[in-house]
Amino acid sequence: MSENVVHLHKPTDPPAPETAPTVLTAVPDAPPAPPVPLWVRSGRAVKTAATHESTRATVRAAARHSLYTLNGGRIVARRTWDGRTGSRYERMIRAAEAAGNLEAAEEWEERLQRFRAARHHRRMDLLHSPVEAAKGVAVGAGVSIGVLVALGVVMAINNKDVGDVITPLAATIDFIALLIRIVQVVWGPALSIGPFLALFALWSVGRKQQAAPNWALPANVRSHEGEPITPSIVVKALRDLGVPALRNAIKEMGDAGASMLGPIRIAGCGVEVDVTLPSGVSTNEVQGKRRKLAENLTRHEHEVFITIPQAARTVRLWVADSGALDEPIGPSPLVTDESMTADYAKGRAPWGQDLRGDAAALSLYQRHLLITGLSNQGKTVALRSLALWLALDKSVQFLMGDLKGVGDWAMFDGLATTLIQGPTDEHVIQVTEMVEGAVDEMNRRIQAPPGTVFPPLIVLVDEAQVAFMCPAKDDEKRPYGGSKANSRYFMAVRKIHNQGRAVNVLMWQGTQDPTNENLPKLVREGAHTRASLALGTESQARMALGDKAVDGGAAPNLLRPGLDRGTLVVASDGITIPAGQSSITVRTHYIDDDAAEAITDRAKALRDGVTTLHAIEREEEHDALADIAAVVGDAPRVRTKDVLARLATRNADAYGGWSFIDLKGALDDAGAGPYKSDGVMVVARDRVARALANRDNEGSASATG
């Protein structure tokens, strides 16, 4: 059905009828653009010429070479002044006093006194030197003339010619006259060329010291990164850090600001130096300016690490060689050495390398473990490499839950006692029951006779945040996730953290992007070894590693997501950490899936065979009240002792461990509690039957409603 459209406006140009003649409209050409004024063209030409790269290069070259000469003169003048005065010693004294090193100040003051005494002695000698010099010249001239005359006498006797007596003296006079004529000829040009030679010498000094602003230096020098770290570069970087107290103290020290620095030591793929800060400068002021310090050292932020050693008012700088941290560290010894074995109690897992290039090995003995970080940063691979090493100890048992479920842990099938893989709530329930089973095993071990040795049991849950965030509840309305006192996964982990270490039941967890919701405080603080990959914020770094590690310089939030994949900041007493530091940065070895399967094959060969369960076997559901009614039978009353015995015979797994309290609780809940008859506790058939009937009626009513 069509609708009529009514237009509410009247067209200004009514449509022409079909028979109307065609009208051709001539459109004139656009008028030519007005000419650009001369002053505009001139300005553009000047701007183009001024901003051209050749012009810029010419200006930079002119400024650079001019400043080389000017600053070269300043350097020469400063060196001359330092050589003739005690200013250098005075700067050293001020530097030592600013650093609080009074012994060094006294030593430099003693050197200054010796310098002044020697200078005074030289000046006193100048008072007597003119007379002695005149005497020396006179004696020298007389001796020389006597020698020449004696030589002439010898020549005269030999040649029998008296005129030869003055021949040597005349020759000497002629030679002196020749030297005078040469000087007269050369003196004029030398006066003209001399200033240019002096300027060239000053230019050479300035060029050698690169005494020009950075913008005027050549491109290959200006953009060059990774220049060697020297004391002067470190001092300049600290001076330009933007800390007024530090800048003023270094100015007082002058060129001797390097007195703040300890020896610059080669440390792996970089260098390390301790800096003793002047009074009034705190270590956190330097820590908070890591990026600016790195840029002052011509490095990227991730190539400079600042830690706090034991010495007071001291920061330790580790500066990487430019680009060195972007290079791979090589394969794991687990891959290259097929004969490697593991020792849970005494060995250390080869995890990677520290920043110094030394092997970083981690002891896993009786230490709960937590690894966290952002997604896709290498958390699973880092956690798995530790499990792969420990699997080479055939005494170690594994219970594993992978709540990602993409096969990262599939190679442990046939090696782990339990391996649950999947991200659903049902998988979380299975993992929770697995951890609760480990708690039961822990309690059994605790009740064993003292001195009993138990094999290590590693309870490993990857992507544990899925368990903490699970909303599912059991039949008793207890949540599986969360961090409350009735949260099943949380409480099971807490119990293992509290007592598992003593009987070699250990909890390992890997989790993503930590928050208080997906990684509760009590759980993360229960881990002995805490490691973190790249994180987003400092607050997350504190969650992952603790306040002590972060206050001591640990900064996983400054790692580069994606670029620093596999790099961990570790806080643990199970790894060698430099004295005075609270954490260490480790670049872990990468072990791919194929290599991991090869390692687990070697581990399986060490064992007799392990049957891996992929689900927790739950007990068969049983109806306690119905079973009690069945064992009571037709008897009006049965003693509770007999009821317990009959129940154990009927279902030993369900009722074998029942006591009178368990039986009484089940009957009281149903309203059919036992009572005394003839001095003994009995169970009445009528009460049990009535309780069953009432329960069935309530169930029917609920279903109908």
C-alpha positions as CSV (number, residue, x, y, z in Angstrom):
1,M,0.0,0.0,0.0
2,S,1.5,3.3,-1.1
3,E,1.1,6.5,0.8
4,N,0.9,10.0,-0.7
5,V,3.7,12.3,0.3
6,V,2.7,15.9,0.8
7,H,5.6,18.4,0.5
8,L,5.3,21.4,2.8
9,H,7.5,23.6,0.8
10,K,7.1,25.1,-2.6
11,P,9.9,24.6,-5.1
12,T,11.4,27.9,-6.3
13,D,12.1,26.5,-9.8
14,P,9.1,24.6,-11.1
15,P,10.0,21.7,-13.3
16,A,10.0,22.4,-17.0
17,P,7.6,20.6,-19.1
18,E,8.8,17.7,-21.2
19,T,8.2,19.7,-24.4
20,A,10.4,22.7,-23.3
21,P,13.4,23.4,-25.4
22,T,16.9,22.4,-24.1
23,V,18.8,25.4,-22.8
24,L,22.6,25.3,-23.0
25,T,24.4,27.4,-20.4
26,A,27.9,28.6,-21.0
27,V,30.1,28.5,-18.0
28,P,33.0,30.9,-18.1
29,D,36.6,29.8,-17.3
30,A,37.7,30.5,-13.7
31,P,39.7,33.7,-13.5
32,P,43.5,33.3,-13.2
33,A,44.9,33.2,-9.8
34,P,46.5,36.5,-8.7
35,P,50.3,36.5,-8.9
36,V,52.1,35.9,-5.6
37,P,53.7,39.1,-4.3
38,L,57.4,39.4,-4.6
39,W,57.9,39.7,-0.9
40,V,56.1,36.5,-0.3
41,R,58.2,34.6,-2.8
42,S,61.3,36.2,-1.4
43,G,60.3,35.1,2.1
44,R,59.6,31.6,1.0
45,A,63.0,31.4,-0.7
46,V,64.7,32.8,2.4
47,K,62.9,30.3,4.6
48,T,63.7,27.4,2.3
49,A,67.4,28.4,2.2
50,A,67.6,28.9,5.9
51,T,66.0,25.6,6.8
52,H,67.7,23.6,4.2
53,E,69.8,20.7,5.5
54,S,73.0,22.1,3.9
55,T,72.5,25.4,5.6
56,R,71.9,23.7,8.9
57,A,75.0,21.6,8.4
58,T,77.0,24.7,7.5
59,V,75.8,26.6,10.6
60,R,76.5,23.7,12.9
61,A,80.0,23.2,11.4
62,A,80.8,26.9,11.8
63,A,79.5,27.0,15.4
64,R,81.2,23.7,16.2
65,H,84.7,24.7,15.1
66,S,84.4,28.2,16.6
67,L,83.4,26.7,19.9
68,Y,86.2,24.1,19.7
69,T,88.7,26.9,19.5
70,L,87.0,29.0,22.2
71,N,86.5,26.2,24.7
72,G,89.9,24.7,23.8
73,G,91.4,28.0,25.0
74,R,89.3,27.7,28.2
75,I,90.6,24.2,28.8
76,V,94.2,25.2,28.2
77,A,93.9,28.2,30.5
78,R,92.3,26.0,33.2
79,R,95.0,23.4,32.9
80,T,97.7,26.2,33.1
81,W,96.0,27.8,36.1
82,D,95.7,24.4,37.8
83,G,99.4,23.7,37.2
84,R,100.6,27.0,38.6
85,T,98.2,27.4,41.5
86,G,96.7,25.2,44.2
87,S,93.2,25.5,42.9
88,R,93.1,21.8,42.0
89,Y,94.0,20.8,45.5
90,E,91.4,23.2,46.9
91,R,88.7,21.6,44.7
92,M,89.7,18.2,45.9
93,I,89.4,19.3,49.5
94,R,85.9,20.8,49.0
95,A,84.8,17.6,47.3
96,A,86.1,15.4,50.1
97,E,84.4,17.7,52.7
98,A,81.1,17.6,50.7
99,A,81.2,13.8,50.6
100,G,82.0,13.7,54.3
101,N,85.4,12.1,53.8
102,L,87.5,14.0,56.3
103,E,90.5,11.7,55.9
104,A,90.7,12.4,52.2
105,A,90.3,16.1,52.9
106,E,93.3,16.1,55.3
107,E,95.4,14.2,52.8
108,W,94.7,16.7,50.0
109,E,95.3,19.6,52.4
110,E,98.7,18.1,53.2
111,R,99.5,17.8,49.5
112,L,98.5,21.5,49.0
113,Q,100.9,22.5,51.8
114,R,103.7,20.6,50.1
115,F,102.9,22.2,46.7
116,R,103.0,25.7,48.2
117,A,106.3,25.0,50.0
118,A,107.8,23.8,46.7
119,R,106.5,26.8,44.8
120,H,107.9,29.2,47.5
121,H,111.3,27.5,47.2
122,R,111.3,27.9,43.4
123,R,110.4,31.6,43.8
124,M,113.2,32.2,46.3
125,D,115.6,30.6,43.9
126,L,114.7,33.1,41.2
127,L,116.2,35.9,43.4
128,H,119.7,34.5,43.0
129,S,119.4,33.0,39.5
130,P,120.3,36.2,37.5
131,V,123.7,36.6,39.1
132,E,124.4,32.9,38.8
133,A,123.2,32.9,35.2
134,A,125.5,35.8,34.3
135,K,128.4,34.0,35.9
136,G,127.5,30.8,34.1
137,V,127.4,32.7,30.7
138,A,130.7,34.4,31.3
139,V,132.5,31.2,32.4
140,G,130.9,29.3,29.5
141,A,132.0,31.9,27.0
142,G,135.5,32.0,28.3
143,V,135.8,28.2,28.3
144,S,134.4,28.1,24.7
145,I,136.8,30.7,23.4
146,G,139.7,29.0,25.1
147,V,138.8,25.7,23.5
148,L,138.5,27.3,20.1
149,V,141.8,29.0,20.5
150,A,143.5,25.8,21.6
151,L,142.0,24.1,18.6
152,G,143.4,26.8,16.4
153,V,146.9,26.5,17.9
154,V,146.8,22.8,17.2
155,M,145.8,23.5,13.6
156,A,148.5,26.2,13.2
157,I,151.2,23.8,14.4
158,N,149.9,21.1,12.1
159,N,149.7,23.4,9.1
160,K,152.7,25.5,10.1
161,D,150.5,28.6,9.5
162,V,150.0,31.1,12.3
163,G,146.8,32.3,10.7
164,D,145.0,29.1,11.6
165,V,145.0,30.0,15.3
166,I,141.9,32.1,14.8
167,T,140.3,29.8,12.2
168,P,138.0,27.9,14.6
169,L,137.0,31.1,16.3
170,A,136.2,32.8,13.0
171,A,134.2,29.8,11.8
172,T,132.1,30.0,15.0
173,I,131.5,33.7,14.5
174,D,130.4,33.0,10.9
175,F,128.0,30.3,12.1
176,I,126.5,32.6,14.7
177,A,126.0,35.3,12.0
178,L,124.3,32.7,9.7
179,L,121.9,31.8,12.5
180,I,121.1,35.5,13.0
181,R,120.4,35.9,9.3
182,I,118.1,32.9,9.3
183,V,116.2,34.2,12.3
184,Q,115.9,37.6,10.6
185,V,114.4,35.9,7.5
186,V,112.0,33.6,9.4
187,W,111.0,36.0,12.1
188,G,108.5,38.0,10.0
189,P,106.5,35.0,8.6
190,A,106.7,33.3,12.1
191,L,105.0,36.4,13.6
192,S,102.3,36.1,11.0
193,I,101.7,32.3,11.2
194,G,102.3,31.9,14.9
195,P,98.8,33.1,16.0
196,F,97.2,30.7,13.5
197,L,99.3,27.8,14.8
198,A,98.2,28.7,18.4
199,L,94.5,28.8,17.3
200,F,95.0,25.4,15.6
201,A,96.4,24.0,18.8
202,L,93.5,25.3,20.8
203,W,91.1,24.0,18.2
204,S,92.7,20.6,18.4
205,V,92.3,20.5,22.2
206,G,88.7,21.5,22.0
207,R,88.0,18.9,19.2
208,K,89.6,16.2,21.2
209,Q,87.3,17.0,24.2
210,Q,84.2,17.5,22.0
211,A,83.9,21.0,23.7
212,A,80.8,22.1,21.9
213,P,77.0,21.9,22.5
214,N,75.3,18.6,21.5
215,W,73.3,20.3,18.7
216,A,76.5,21.5,17.0
217,L,78.3,18.1,17.1
218,P,78.5,15.9,14.0
219,A,75.5,13.6,13.5
220,N,77.5,10.4,14.1
221,V,78.5,11.8,17.5
222,R,75.3,13.6,18.4
223,S,73.0,10.6,17.8
224,H,75.5,8.0,19.0
225,E,74.1,5.9,21.9
226,G,76.0,3.6,24.1
227,E,79.1,5.7,24.6
228,P,81.5,4.3,27.3
229,I,80.4,5.2,30.9
230,T,83.2,7.3,32.4
231,P,83.3,9.1,35.8
232,S,82.8,12.5,34.1
233,I,79.7,11.2,32.2
234,V,78.2,9.8,35.4
235,V,78.9,13.0,37.3
236,K,77.4,15.2,34.6
237,A,74.3,12.9,34.4
238,L,73.8,13.3,38.1
239,R,74.4,17.0,38.0
240,D,71.8,17.5,35.3
241,L,69.3,15.3,37.1
242,G,67.2,18.2,38.4
243,V,67.9,17.7,42.1
244,P,69.0,21.2,43.4
245,A,70.9,19.9,46.5
246,L,72.8,17.4,44.3
247,R,73.6,20.0,41.6
248,N,74.9,22.5,44.2
249,A,77.0,19.9,45.9
250,I,78.6,18.9,42.7
251,K,79.3,22.6,41.8
252,E,81.2,22.9,45.1
253,M,83.2,19.8,44.2
254,G,84.1,21.2,40.8
255,D,85.7,18.7,38.5
256,A,86.3,16.5,41.5
257,G,82.6,15.4,41.6
258,A,83.9,12.0,40.6
259,S,84.9,11.6,44.3
260,M,81.3,10.5,44.8
261,L,81.9,7.5,42.6
262,G,83.3,4.1,43.5
263,P,85.2,2.1,40.9
264,I,83.3,1.5,37.6
265,R,83.2,-2.2,37.3
266,I,82.3,-4.3,34.3
267,A,79.2,-6.3,35.2
268,G,77.9,-8.7,32.5
269,C,76.6,-6.8,29.5
270,G,77.1,-3.4,31.3
271,V,78.9,-1.6,34.0
272,E,78.2,-1.0,37.7
273,V,79.1,1.9,39.9
274,D,78.3,2.9,43.5
275,V,77.5,6.6,44.0
276,T,77.8,8.1,47.5
277,L,75.4,11.0,47.6
278,P,76.2,14.3,49.3
279,S,74.6,15.3,52.5
280,G,71.0,16.5,52.0
281,V,70.3,14.2,49.0
282,S,68.2,11.1,49.6
283,T,68.4,8.0,47.6
284,N,64.7,8.0,46.6
285,E,65.3,11.4,44.9
286,V,67.6,9.7,42.5
287,Q,65.5,6.5,42.2
288,G,62.5,8.6,41.2
289,K,64.4,10.1,38.2
290,R,65.4,6.9,36.5
291,R,64.3,7.9,33.1
292,K,66.1,11.3,33.1
293,L,69.2,9.7,34.5
294,A,69.1,7.1,31.7
295,E,68.7,9.7,29.1
296,N,71.6,11.7,30.6
297,L,73.7,8.6,30.2
298,T,72.5,8.2,26.6
299,R,70.6,5.1,27.4
300,H,67.0,4.0,27.3
301,E,65.2,3.8,30.6
302,H,65.1,0.0,30.7
303,E,68.9,-0.1,30.3
304,V,69.6,1.6,33.7
305,F,68.8,0.0,37.1
306,I,69.0,1.8,40.4
307,T,69.3,-0.2,43.6
308,I,70.1,0.6,47.2
309,P,73.1,-1.3,48.7
310,Q,73.8,-1.5,52.4
311,A,76.0,1.6,52.6
312,A,74.2,4.7,53.8
313,R,73.4,7.5,51.3
314,T,74.5,5.2,48.4
315,V,72.8,4.2,45.2
316,R,74.1,1.5,42.9
317,L,73.8,2.2,39.2
318,W,73.9,-0.6,36.6
319,V,74.1,0.7,33.1
320,A,73.7,-1.8,30.2
321,D,75.7,-1.6,27.0
322,S,73.4,0.0,24.4
323,G,71.0,-2.6,23.0
324,A,72.5,-5.5,25.0
325,L,69.3,-6.3,26.8
326,D,67.5,-6.8,23.5
327,E,69.8,-9.7,22.6
328,P,68.7,-13.3,23.5
329,I,70.6,-15.1,26.3
330,G,70.8,-18.5,24.7
331,P,69.1,-21.9,25.4
332,S,68.5,-23.4,28.8
333,P,71.0,-26.0,30.1
334,L,67.9,-28.3,30.4
335,V,67.8,-28.3,26.6
336,T,71.5,-28.5,25.8
337,D,72.5,-31.0,28.5
338,E,70.5,-34.2,28.2
339,S,72.4,-35.7,31.2
340,M,71.2,-33.1,33.6
341,T,69.3,-34.3,36.7
342,A,67.7,-32.4,39.6
343,D,68.0,-32.5,43.3
344,Y,65.0,-31.0,45.2
345,A,66.8,-30.5,48.5
346,K,70.3,-29.4,47.4
347,G,70.0,-28.4,43.8
348,R,69.1,-25.1,42.1
349,A,67.0,-24.8,38.9
350,P,68.9,-23.1,36.0
351,W,66.4,-20.3,35.4
352,G,68.3,-17.8,33.3
353,Q,70.9,-15.0,33.6
354,D,71.0,-11.9,35.8
355,L,71.9,-8.5,34.3
356,R,75.6,-9.1,35.0
357,G,75.5,-12.1,32.7
358,D,75.9,-14.6,35.5
359,A,73.8,-17.8,35.7
360,A,70.7,-17.2,37.8
361,A,69.7,-20.4,39.6
362,L,66.8,-20.8,42.0
363,S,66.5,-23.1,45.0
364,L,63.0,-24.6,45.3
365,Y,63.5,-26.4,48.6
366,Q,60.5,-25.9,50.9
367,R,59.6,-22.6,49.3
368,H,56.1,-21.6,48.1
369,L,56.2,-19.8,44.8
370,L,54.2,-17.0,43.2
371,I,54.8,-15.7,39.6
372,T,52.7,-12.8,38.3
373,G,52.7,-10.3,35.5
374,L,50.7,-9.0,32.6
375,S,49.2,-11.3,30.0
376,N,51.5,-12.8,27.3
377,Q,54.8,-11.9,29.0
378,G,56.1,-15.4,29.5
379,K,54.7,-16.3,32.9
380,T,53.7,-19.8,32.0
381,V,57.1,-20.5,30.4
382,A,59.0,-19.2,33.4
383,L,56.9,-21.3,35.8
384,R,57.0,-24.3,33.6
385,S,60.8,-24.2,33.3
386,L,61.1,-24.6,37.1
387,A,58.7,-27.6,37.0
388,L,60.6,-29.1,34.1
389,W,63.8,-29.1,36.1
390,L,62.2,-30.4,39.3
391,A,60.6,-33.2,37.2
392,L,64.1,-34.6,36.7
393,D,64.1,-35.5,40.4
394,K,62.1,-38.8,40.4
395,S,61.0,-38.4,44.0
396,V,58.9,-35.2,43.3
397,Q,55.1,-35.6,42.8
398,F,53.0,-33.1,41.0
399,L,49.3,-32.0,41.3
400,M,48.7,-29.6,38.4
401,G,45.8,-27.3,37.5
402,D,45.9,-25.3,34.3
403,L,43.0,-22.9,34.3
404,K,43.9,-21.6,30.8
405,G,43.5,-25.0,29.2
406,V,45.3,-24.5,25.9
407,G,47.8,-27.3,26.4
408,D,50.7,-25.4,28.0
409,W,51.1,-28.2,30.5
410,A,50.0,-31.1,28.4
411,M,53.5,-32.6,28.4
412,F,53.1,-33.4,32.1
413,D,50.4,-36.0,31.2
414,G,51.9,-39.3,32.5
415,L,54.2,-37.4,34.9
416,A,51.8,-35.5,37.2
417,T,49.5,-37.4,39.5
418,T,46.6,-35.1,38.6
419,L,46.4,-32.7,35.6
420,I,43.3,-30.6,35.2
421,Q,43.1,-28.3,32.2
422,G,40.3,-25.9,31.4
423,P,39.0,-22.4,32.2
424,T,35.4,-23.2,33.2
425,D,33.8,-23.1,36.7
426,E,33.7,-26.9,36.6
427,H,37.5,-26.9,36.1
428,V,37.9,-24.5,39.0
429,I,35.8,-26.8,41.2
430,Q,38.0,-29.7,40.2
431,V,41.2,-27.7,40.9
432,T,39.8,-26.6,44.3
433,E,39.1,-30.2,45.3
434,M,42.6,-31.1,44.1
435,V,44.1,-28.5,46.4
436,E,41.8,-29.6,49.3
437,G,43.1,-33.2,48.7
438,A,46.6,-31.8,49.1
439,V,45.5,-30.3,52.4
440,D,44.3,-33.7,53.5
441,E,47.6,-35.2,52.5
442,M,49.4,-32.5,54.4
443,N,47.4,-33.2,57.5
444,R,48.2,-36.9,57.2
445,R,51.9,-36.1,57.0
446,I,51.7,-33.8,60.0
447,Q,50.2,-36.6,62.1
448,A,53.0,-39.0,61.2
449,P,55.7,-39.9,63.7
450,P,58.4,-37.2,64.2
451,G,61.4,-37.7,61.8
452,T,59.3,-39.2,59.0
453,V,60.6,-38.0,55.6
454,F,58.1,-37.3,52.9
455,P,58.6,-36.9,49.2
456,P,58.0,-33.4,47.9
457,L,54.5,-32.7,46.6
458,I,54.2,-29.7,44.3
459,V,50.6,-28.3,44.0
460,L,50.8,-26.1,40.9
461,V,47.9,-23.9,39.7
462,D,48.5,-21.7,36.6
463,E,46.1,-18.8,35.9
464,A,45.1,-18.9,39.6
465,Q,43.2,-15.6,39.2
466,V,40.5,-17.7,37.5
467,A,40.0,-19.6,40.7
468,F,39.9,-16.5,42.9
469,M,37.3,-14.9,40.7
470,C,35.1,-18.0,40.3
471,P,31.5,-17.2,41.4
472,A,30.4,-20.9,41.8
473,K,29.2,-22.2,45.1
474,D,28.8,-25.7,46.5
475,D,25.7,-27.4,48.0
476,E,26.4,-25.7,51.3
477,K,26.5,-22.2,49.7
478,R,30.2,-21.9,50.2
479,P,32.0,-20.0,47.3
480,Y,34.9,-21.6,45.5
481,G,36.4,-18.2,44.7
482,G,36.8,-15.1,46.7
483,S,38.9,-14.3,49.8
484,K,36.5,-14.9,52.6
485,A,36.9,-17.3,55.5
486,N,34.4,-19.8,53.8
487,S,36.0,-19.5,50.3
488,R,37.2,-23.0,49.5
489,Y,40.1,-22.3,47.2
490,F,41.4,-19.4,49.2
491,M,41.3,-21.4,52.5
492,A,42.9,-24.5,51.0
493,V,45.8,-22.4,49.7
494,R,46.1,-20.6,53.0
495,K,46.3,-23.9,54.9
496,I,49.1,-25.1,52.6
497,H,51.0,-21.8,53.1
498,N,50.7,-22.1,56.8
499,Q,51.9,-25.7,57.4
500,G,52.8,-27.4,54.1
501,R,56.4,-26.3,54.0
502,A,57.3,-28.4,57.0
503,V,56.2,-31.6,55.3
504,N,57.2,-30.8,51.8
505,V,53.8,-29.9,50.5
506,L,54.4,-26.7,48.4
507,M,52.0,-24.3,46.6
508,W,53.1,-22.8,43.3
509,Q,50.8,-20.3,41.6
510,G,50.9,-18.3,38.4
511,T,48.5,-15.4,38.0
512,Q,47.9,-12.4,35.7
513,D,47.5,-8.7,36.3
514,P,47.4,-8.8,40.1
515,T,44.7,-7.0,42.1
516,N,43.3,-7.4,45.6
517,E,40.4,-9.3,44.1
518,N,42.2,-11.8,42.0
519,L,45.2,-12.2,44.2
520,P,44.3,-11.7,47.9
521,K,46.9,-10.2,50.2
522,L,47.2,-13.2,52.5
523,V,47.9,-15.5,49.6
524,R,50.5,-13.4,47.9
525,E,52.3,-12.7,51.2
526,G,52.4,-16.5,51.9
527,A,54.8,-17.2,49.1
528,H,58.5,-17.4,49.9
529,T,59.6,-16.8,46.3
530,R,57.8,-14.0,44.6
531,A,58.6,-13.0,41.0
532,S,57.0,-10.6,38.6
533,L,57.2,-9.9,34.9
534,A,56.2,-6.6,33.4
535,L,53.3,-4.9,35.2
536,G,51.3,-1.7,34.7
537,T,51.7,0.2,37.9
538,E,53.8,0.6,41.0
539,S,50.9,-0.5,43.2
540,Q,50.8,-3.8,41.2
541,A,54.5,-4.2,41.7
542,R,54.0,-3.8,45.5
543,M,51.3,-6.5,45.3
544,A,53.6,-8.8,43.4
545,L,56.8,-8.4,45.3
546,G,56.0,-6.6,48.5
547,D,56.9,-3.1,49.8
548,K,60.4,-4.0,50.9
549,A,61.5,-5.1,47.4
550,V,59.9,-2.1,45.7
551,D,61.4,0.4,48.2
552,G,64.8,-1.3,47.5
553,G,64.6,-0.6,43.8
554,A,62.5,-3.5,42.3
555,A,60.5,-2.0,39.5
556,P,58.7,-4.6,37.3
557,N,56.3,-1.8,36.3
558,L,59.2,-0.3,34.4
559,L,59.8,-3.4,32.3
560,R,58.6,-3.0,28.7
561,P,55.5,-5.1,27.9
562,G,56.3,-7.3,24.9
563,L,59.9,-6.2,24.6
564,D,61.0,-7.5,28.0
565,R,59.1,-10.8,27.7
566,G,60.6,-13.4,30.0
567,T,62.4,-10.9,32.2
568,L,61.5,-11.3,35.9
569,V,62.2,-9.3,39.0
570,V,62.6,-11.8,41.8
571,A,62.5,-11.4,45.5
572,S,63.6,-14.6,47.3
573,D,66.2,-16.0,49.6
574,G,66.4,-18.9,47.2
575,I,68.4,-17.0,44.6
576,T,71.8,-15.2,45.0
577,I,71.0,-11.5,45.3
578,P,73.9,-8.9,45.5
579,A,74.6,-7.8,49.1
580,G,72.4,-4.9,50.2
581,Q,69.7,-5.5,47.5
582,S,66.2,-6.9,48.1
583,S,65.6,-8.2,44.6
584,I,67.3,-9.3,41.4
585,T,66.3,-9.0,37.7
586,V,66.5,-12.3,35.8
587,R,66.3,-12.9,32.1
588,T,64.8,-16.4,31.9
589,H,65.6,-19.0,29.3
590,Y,62.9,-19.8,26.8
591,I,61.9,-23.4,26.5
592,D,59.4,-24.1,23.8
593,D,56.7,-26.8,23.8
594,D,58.8,-29.3,21.7
595,A,61.8,-28.9,24.0
596,A,59.6,-29.2,27.1
597,E,58.2,-32.5,25.8
598,A,61.7,-33.8,25.3
599,I,62.6,-32.9,28.9
600,T,59.4,-34.5,30.3
601,D,60.2,-37.7,28.3
602,R,63.5,-37.9,30.1
603,A,61.7,-37.3,33.4
604,K,59.1,-40.1,32.7
605,A,62.0,-42.5,31.9
606,L,63.2,-42.0,35.5
607,R,59.9,-43.2,36.9
608,D,58.2,-46.5,36.9
609,G,55.1,-45.0,35.4
610,V,52.5,-42.5,36.6
611,T,48.8,-42.7,35.9
612,T,47.5,-39.1,35.5
613,L,44.0,-38.3,36.7
614,H,42.2,-35.6,34.6
615,A,39.4,-35.2,37.1
616,I,38.9,-35.6,40.8
617,E,37.0,-38.8,41.7
618,R,34.2,-37.8,43.9
619,E,32.6,-40.1,46.4
620,E,29.3,-41.6,45.4
621,E,26.4,-39.7,46.7
622,H,24.6,-41.4,49.5
623,D,21.5,-40.7,51.6
624,A,22.5,-41.1,55.2
625,L,18.9,-41.0,56.5
626,A,17.8,-43.7,54.0
627,D,20.8,-45.8,54.8
628,I,20.0,-45.6,58.6
629,A,16.4,-46.6,57.9
630,A,17.7,-49.5,55.9
631,V,20.0,-50.9,58.5
632,V,17.4,-50.4,61.3
633,G,15.0,-52.6,59.3
634,D,11.9,-53.8,61.0
635,A,13.3,-53.6,64.6
636,P,11.5,-50.9,66.6
637,R,14.8,-49.8,68.2
638,V,18.4,-50.5,67.5
639,R,21.4,-49.6,69.6
640,T,23.5,-46.8,68.1
641,K,26.6,-49.0,68.3
642,D,24.9,-51.6,66.1
643,V,23.7,-48.9,63.7
644,L,27.2,-47.7,63.2
645,A,28.5,-51.2,62.6
646,R,25.8,-51.9,60.1
647,L,26.4,-48.6,58.3
648,A,30.1,-49.4,58.0
649,T,29.2,-52.8,56.5
650,R,26.8,-51.2,54.1
651,N,29.2,-48.5,52.8
652,A,32.7,-48.6,54.3
653,D,33.9,-45.6,52.3
654,A,31.1,-43.4,53.4
655,Y,30.5,-44.6,57.0
656,G,33.7,-46.4,58.0
657,G,35.0,-43.4,59.8
658,W,31.7,-42.4,61.5
659,S,31.5,-41.9,65.2
660,F,28.5,-41.6,67.5
661,I,28.7,-37.8,67.0
662,D,28.4,-38.1,63.2
663,L,25.4,-40.4,63.6
664,K,23.7,-38.2,66.2
665,G,24.3,-35.1,64.0
666,A,22.7,-36.8,60.9
667,L,19.7,-37.9,63.0
668,D,19.3,-34.6,64.8
669,D,19.3,-32.7,61.5
670,A,16.4,-34.9,60.4
671,G,14.5,-34.6,63.7
672,A,15.0,-38.3,64.5
673,G,17.7,-38.0,67.2
674,P,18.7,-41.1,69.2
675,Y,17.5,-41.4,72.8
676,K,18.2,-43.6,75.9
677,S,16.3,-46.8,76.4
678,D,17.1,-49.2,79.3
679,G,20.3,-47.2,79.9
680,V,21.7,-47.4,76.3
681,M,21.4,-45.1,73.3
682,V,19.1,-46.4,70.6
683,V,17.7,-45.3,67.2
684,A,13.9,-45.7,66.9
685,R,12.5,-47.0,63.6
686,D,9.4,-44.9,63.8
687,R,11.3,-41.7,64.3
688,V,13.5,-42.4,61.2
689,A,10.5,-43.4,59.1
690,R,8.6,-40.2,60.2
691,A,11.7,-38.1,59.3
692,L,11.9,-39.7,55.9
693,A,8.2,-39.1,55.2
694,N,8.4,-35.5,56.3
695,R,11.4,-34.9,54.1
696,D,9.7,-36.4,51.1
697,N,6.6,-34.4,51.7
698,E,8.7,-31.2,51.9
699,G,10.4,-32.1,48.7
700,S,7.1,-32.7,46.9
701,A,5.7,-29.4,48.2
702,S,8.8,-27.5,47.0
703,A,8.6,-29.1,43.6
704,T,4.9,-28.3,43.3
705,G,5.4,-24.7,44.4
